[in-house]
Every structure is written in structure tokens, then in C-alpha cells.
Amino acid sequence: MNQSEIERVEQYDRDHIIHPNYHRADHEGAIVYASGKGAVLTDIRGNQYIDGLSSLWNVAVGHGRAELGAAAAEQMSTLGASNAYTGYANIPSIKLTERLLSLVYSNMSGVYYANSGSEANDFAMKAARYYWYINGNPDKVKVISRTEAYHGGTMAATAITGMAPFHKGFGPEPPEFIQVSTCYPYRCEACGSTGSCKADCADVIAAAIEREGADTVAAVIAEPVHGAGGVIPPCDGYWPRLREICDRYGVLLIADEVITGFGRTGKWFALDHWGVHPDIMTFAKAVTSAYVPLSGFIMSKDVHGAIMDGSADAKFMIGCTNSAHPTACAVALRNLQIFDDEDLVARADAMGRKLQVGLGRLIEMPNVGNVRGLGLMAAVEVVADKATKRSYAPAEGISGKLVKALRERGVVTRAKGESILFAPPLVITDAQLDTIVNATGDAIEAVVRGTNAP
């Protein structure tokens, strides 16, 4: 493109496309991407950036994988799309289901396919309600989620999302969706300043179930590690305690593995870190490395059985046009073959350890309060006062300044509050990880120095 065409394209985007999480001022100077290879993206002006967030936590095998395009083209030339409603099926979806059930938790036996993580979480909650309805408990409809959670952009997924900006202008939320505080070891409300995490924060969920009445609560939904809410891993005892609480009160446990699934944390699925099995788990993003949309939820034998045994007058009436889309499923199969061929789950574990160690050194900086993560997802939290953990005032715009400073240093990512978030492609190199770490340190120093300047 010549300069005139570049400027025309950029201006047309600004004038006519409403982007996700949109505010016009935030889109000034937007990057228009032209190509990508591995962990590197190139814009239409020729600038290159390390993709510090795998686009949106999803391009696991990296950019420019021609084999995924070839898989899509081959399937499209054979059977590009087909009806997968009751009475119809296709070969790629059957093969993918077999592959997924070989990877997930051993208590699981059924898969439902959708398009996005938002849909997957919406449908998972409907499945939880349906389960209790079929089992003679139609009043068990409430869903408990946690602050700092992000579960999607549809109406119900927004209602269970625990981040206030996603609610403003779209309420009111249905009263059947209840939010409680989360496990955030650096700023734990349960343990305070004791310096010892006892997973007591999980007990706020037990208290909520008791307050609402266990006979009204269908499910608890939670990310194994918060993603968009700040990359917040729980303490080691949290998930086993949460599983015990759900069992004690007769409530289903839904694990939102949209971000943490498919190797991101160094295991195929994140709850394996704690030996916990959910009743339902949702997936999306890295199942196809986002080359085509695909998502779904996978259910335990118990939940699966309820759907299989439902009466003819109480069918499982969830549907979407592209459920079990043959091209999407074919790309997912080829994507998972790349995982196997390149041993990407083990690679994510090894490179994740390197990332955590590298970023961990930044804790010595005077305004870095916390460095946290699991596998190839991490966060660096910048604070105004390290001793008191005091955050910068929102008016100081630290979040945007940090992202901009990183971009100027050749790394694109995002921030939540004062936490810089990272989840690079699983194929990232040692040198690229070093660049991320060094650029992060430089960016923090520059932004803090500018903020504190007289």
C-alpha cells in the first residue's frame, strides 16, 4: 500500500467500524494489522510487534500457519458447512469429539459445540438449569460468579462477568446471577495481612449459597485462573475447597477454560494443576488457535446422562446455526495435531517458567507490587506505593500509558487496571520472551518516571 491508501484505510476504519469495548478516543492511532508469522505481527506501515497476548489469548500455535488454511480449504472443498441439528452429523465433528474427550477430565463424556466463548458460557448455564429441571429441581436456577471474572459479552455472560465497565449501560442484570469476591492473593479480602493464604476466600461462595438457599442455586462458574480480570491465579487450596463446597451443597461447578484450556497454563486444561474435575467446562479460543471460530462445553457423565435421558416433551432445546461446523472442526483437529507434533503443552510449561522467572525479577523495581501467573500467562501489577499496595488514581491513566509504552518498544498487549497482562503464543522463542521482559521493565520505568515528574 502507498501512503495515501494506508491513510484512507485507517480513516475508513475510524469512521465506520465499531470495535469491541469501543470508545472513539481509545481508537485513535489504532494498529491495522497486515500479516503475522509465529509470535510476530506486522502492520500496514511495516512496523513489527511481538504479540504479547496471542491476539486475544487465542492464537496458540502462532500466526501464519499455512497448514490450518490448507485444512480449512480441503474441508470446504469436500463439505464446507452442514446442518448439525438433531438428525444430522458430520465426520469432522465426530472425530474432534473423540479427540477432545481423550484430553479432558476423566469424568466427562459429552460435547456441545458453539461459536464463541460467550455462547459456550451461556449454553453451559442453560445446561446447568436443564440438569436440575430434569432431575425434579426446577427452582435451582441461580448462578454464582466472582468479581474480576470475565465470561463473555452476551446478556447472561455479561451478567456473570464481575468487571463493572461491562455492565454500565446494559443493565439491569437478572437477579438470578449473584457475584461474590474472588481469590486474589495479592489483595485478598479473606486473609488480609496475615501473609498466609488458607483458601478461606472460597467460603464466601459457601456463604452465598446458604444465603440464597442451596435449593435455588444451579451452579458456580469460575475461571481456573482469571484472564481478562488481571491474570490472577488462585492459591493452591482454592479449587479443591470450591469443589468440596459445590459437592456439599449440591451445586454444579462450571469451569470456564476459554482462556486456560489447550496448554496455556502448561497442562492441557488448568484444573489438572489441582486435581479437580468440574461438572461442566467451557472451551473456545485455542481449540482452533482462532483461525476460525469454534467453542463449546463439555459435560460430566452425570450432566450428559440427564440430557440423554430427557423426555420427548422436555428436549434439550439449545441451538445455533454453526454448531459442530465441519470446517471449524477440521481446523481444530489440524490445530491439535500441531500441538502434538510440536509438543506445545510441554513447551508452554517450560517457556512459562522462563516467563515467570524473567518477569519475577521486575519485583525489585520500586513501583512493581506483584508479579503473578501460571504457565504462559502472567501479569505485572504496578502500584503507586509498594508498602501500602496503593494503586494509582484512574485519572492518571496508568493502564493506557503502560500499553502505549510497550507498543513503542515493539510489544503489543493489554492491561487491566495497573496490571500488564501477557499470554504470548505457545511457539514464542527464548529471544522474544527476553524482549518482552526487557521491554516491560523499560516501559514501567518510563511511565512511572513520567507520572512522578514535577
N, C-alpha and C positions, 0 to 999 in steps of 0.2 A: 504494500500500500504506500502511496505517496503521502506527503504531509497533509494535503488538502483532504484526501479521502479518510485519513485517520481522524482528523478533526471533525469531519462530517459524521462519521460513525459514532464517535464519542458524544457529540451533541445530540444525535438522534436518540441514543440510549437515555441521556439525561431528560429529554423532553417527553419520552413516550413509554418507557418501561418502569413499572412499579415493582421494585425489588422486595424480597423478603425483609422484614424488620425495617421498613422504609422510613427514612426522613430525608427530605431533599438535601439538607445541608451535609448529611453524612456521606452523600454520594458524589460530592464534588471531588474531582481528581481521581475517580474510580479507575482501577486497573481493568483493561479489556484484554482478556487472555486470547492468545492466538494458537499456542501449542504447548505441549508438555512432554517430557521424557524422564522416566524414573521419578525422582523426587524434585525435579526442577520444572518450573513453569516459565513461559516466555510470553510477554505481552506484545501488542501490535506495534509498539515502538522499539521492540528489540531488547527490552530490559529483562533480565532473568532473576528469578527468585526461588529460593528453597521453599517448598510447600510445607510449612511447619505444622499444618493441621490436616494433611491429607484431603485438601479441599474443605470438606465438612466432615471430618472424621471417617471418611469412607473410601478413599482411593488407596486401598491397602496394598495392591500389587504394583502401584505406581502408574504413572501416565505413559501413554504411547504403546500399550501392549497390543500389538497387531493381532496376536492370536485370539484376543477376545472379539475384535472386529470380525475376524475370519469365522469364529464360531457363530456369531450373530448372522453373518451373511449366509453361511451354509444352512442354518436352520430356517432363515427367511426364505431361501430358495426351495426348501422342502415343505415346511408348514410354518409360515411366519406367525400366524395367530389362529386361535381356535376357541370355541366355547368350552369352558371348563365347569359349567354349572352341572348339577346333578344329572346323570345320564350320559355324560361325556368326559373324556380324559385325553391326555396326550403323553407320549413317551418321555420327553424331557422332564416333565414334572414328576413322573413316577420314578425315574432314575434319580432326580435330585432329592426326592423324599427319602429314598433308600440311603443316599449319601448322608443327608442331614441326620437321620436317626442313628447312623453309625458314629456320629461325632458328639451328639448332645448327651445330656444326663440320662443315666440308665433307666430312670423311671418313666421315660417319655415314649409315646407311641403314635401320635397323630400330628399332622401338619395342616395348617390352613394358610393359603397364600393371598397376599395383598400387594399393594404398590409402594407404600411409604411407611416409615416408622410411625407416623401419626395414626395411619389407618390400622397398623398392627396393634398398637396400644388400645385404640378404640374398640377393635374387634375382640381383643383379649378380655377387656372389661365386660363386653356383652356376653362372651363365653362364660365368664365367672357368674354373671347373673343367671344365665341359662342353666348352668350346672345346678345352682341352688333351686331354681324353679322346677327342674325335672325331678330333683330329689325332695320335693314337697316343702320347700322353704322359700316361697315367693317374696317374702319380705326382706330377704337378705340381698340388698341392692346397693348398699353404701360402699364406697371405695376410699381407702385411706392412702394418702401420698405424703410426701415430705417437702419441706422448704428446700430450696436450692435445686429441686428436681426440674428437669425439662423432659416432657413426654410427648410433645408434638403440638401441632397447630390447628387440628380440628377442634370442634367445640368441646367435646368431652376430654380430649387430650390436653387442651388448654386449661380446663377446669382442674385437672390433677397436676398441672405444672406449678411449681412452687416459686416462681420468679415473677414478682409484681408487674414489671413492664409488659408482660404478655397478657395481662388481664385488663389493663386500662383501656377503656373504650369499647370493650367487648362483653361486659358483664350484663346482668348478674350471672354468676355461676350457679348451677343447680345445687341445692343444699345437700344432696346425697354424696357430694365429694368433699372429703374432710382432709385438711392438711395439718401436719404436726412438724415439730422441729426435727432436724436430721442429725446424723453423726458427722461432726465437723471437728476432728480432734484439735486443731489449732485454736478454734473458737468454741469449744464445747460448752454448751449450757448446762449439761448434767454434771460434769466433773469439775467445772470451774477452774480454780487454780491449784488443784490437788497434784497435778503433774502425773497422775495415774489414770489411765482410761479403763473403766470397768464395764464398758458397753451398756451403762445404765441409760444412755440416750435411747436405746431400743424400748425401754419401758414406757416412754411417752406414747408409743403405739399401743401397748397393752392398756394404758390408761384411757386412750381414745376409744378403744374397743369396748371397754367397760362403760364409759360414759355414754356412748351411742347405743350400747346393747349388742352383744355378740349375735343375737338373733336378727339384727338388721344389717350386719356388715358382711359383704360378699368377699372382699379381697383387700389385701395390701399390695400396692405396686411400688417398686423401688428399683433404681439403677444399682447394680453392684458397686460401681464407682460413679459418682456424679460426673457427668461430662460437661455440658454447656454451663452447668451451675458452678463450675470452678475446678474441675478435676479434683474431687475430694474422695480419697479412699477411706473406707471405714477402719476402725480399729479391728484387730483380729477376732474379737469375740462377738462383734455386732451381728453378722449374718447368722451364725448358729443360734444366737439369742432370738433373733427375729423369726427364724424357722420354728423354734420352740414355742414362741408366743402364738404364732398362727395355728400351730397344731393344738395348743392348749384351748384356744377359743373357737376352734372350728372355722377358720377363715382361710381362704385360698391365698397363696403367695405368688405374685406375678413378678418375675424378674425382667426388667426392661434391659435387654442386652443389645439394643440397637447400635450403641457405640462400642460396648465392651466385647461383643461377640467376634468370632473369627480372628483370634490371635492377638488382638490389640493389647491385652494385658500379659501376654506370654503364655497363655493357655488358650485352647480352642474357645472356651467360654469361661467367664470370670468367676462364677461361683465355685468352680473347681478349686480355687485357691483356699476355700474354707470348707470344702466337702459338703456343701449344701445343695439340695435338689429343690427347685421350685415346682409349683403345680402347673404353671404356665410360664413360658418365656417368649419374648418377642425378639425379632431379628429384622435387619434391613441392611442398609449401607454396604458393609464389606462383603456381603454374600455375593455380590456381583462386582465388587470394587467400584460401584456406582456407574459402571459403564452403561447399564440400563437399569431402570427402576424395578425393584423386587423387594418384598418384605413378607412377613407372616408371623404367625405364632405357632409354637409347638407345645403340645399339651401332654400332661401325665396320662398314664393308663386309666386312672380314675376319671379324669375330666373327659378324656376321649370316649370312655365307655358310656358316659352319660349322653353324649351326642349320638353315639351309635345306637343306643337303646331308646332314644326319644320316640314317642308315639307319633303316628301319622298326622294327628291334629296339633302337634307341637314340634314341627320341624325346626331345624337349626337355620333360621331364615336370615343368614348373613350372605351378602353377595356383592361382588364388584366385577366390572366388565373384564378386567385384565387379570383376574385371579388365575394363578398357575399358567401364566402366559408362556407358551412354548419357547419363544426366542429368549425371554428373560431367564427361563430355567436352563436353557442350553448354555447361555453365557455364564450363569452361576456354576454350572458343572465344570466348564473350562477354567473358570477363575479358581475353583477349589483344587483343580488339578495343578495349577501353578503353585498353590500353597504346598502341595505335596512335593512337586518336583524340586522346589527351591527351599523346602523345609522352613517355611516362613514363620510358623509358630515358634519354633526354637530360635529362629533369628530374632523375632520380636522380643523374646525373653533376654537374649544376650545383648542386643542393641538397647533394649530398655534399661538394662542395668547400667550400661555405659552412659545413657542419657541422664539417669537419676544421679549417678556419681558426678558427672560434669556439671549439671545444674546445681547439685548439692554444694558445690564449692562456693556458689554465689551467696550462701547463707552468711558468709563473713562480711558481706557488704553491709554498711550501716543501715540501709533502708530496705533490706530484704528480710522480711519477718518469717517466711515459711517457704520451704521447697518440698513438694509432695508429688506422689504419683505411683503408678503401678504399670510395669511393662513400658510400652511405648506411648504412654500418656502421662503428662506431667504438668505442673503449674508452679509458677514462681510468684509469690504474693509480696507486693511492695507495700510498705507501711510508712506513715509519716513519723511515727515514734515506735522504735523497736521494743523499748522497755514496756510500754503500755499496750502495744499492738494497735495503737490508734491509726485508723485509716485516714487517707486524705479526704478532704471535703469534695463531694461530687462536682462542685463548681470549678474545681481545679483541673478537671478533665484529664486526670492521670491516665485513665484507660486508653483514650484515643491517642494521647501523646506517646504512650509506650508502643502501641501498634504502629503508629507512623514512624517512630524512630527505628523500629525493627525493619520495617519495609525499606527505609532508606539504606539499611545495611544488608539488604538482599534476602530477607526472611519475611514471608507473609504468614500471619496467624491472626488470632483474635484474643481479646481479653474479656474477663468478666469482673467488673469492678476493678480492683487493683491487682488482680491475678492474671498473669500472662499464661495462656494455655498452649500446650503442644501435644500433637499426635501425628507425627510425620509418617509417610508411607513406610510399610514394613521393609521395603527394599532400600531404605536410606543407607548411605555409606558412612564409614567412620569419619571421613573428612567433612561430610555435610553435617554430621552431628556436632563436630567440633566448631563448625561455623555458627550453628545455632546457639551453642553455649557462649561463644565469644561475643556474638552479636547481641545476645541478651544482656550480658554484663555491661557492654558498652552503651546499649540503649538505656538501661536503668540509670547508669551514671549520668548520662547526658540529660535525661528528663528530670531526675532529682536535682541536679545542679541548676537547671533552668528554673525549676519550681521554687527552689530555695533562694534564688538570686534576689538581691535587694531591688 
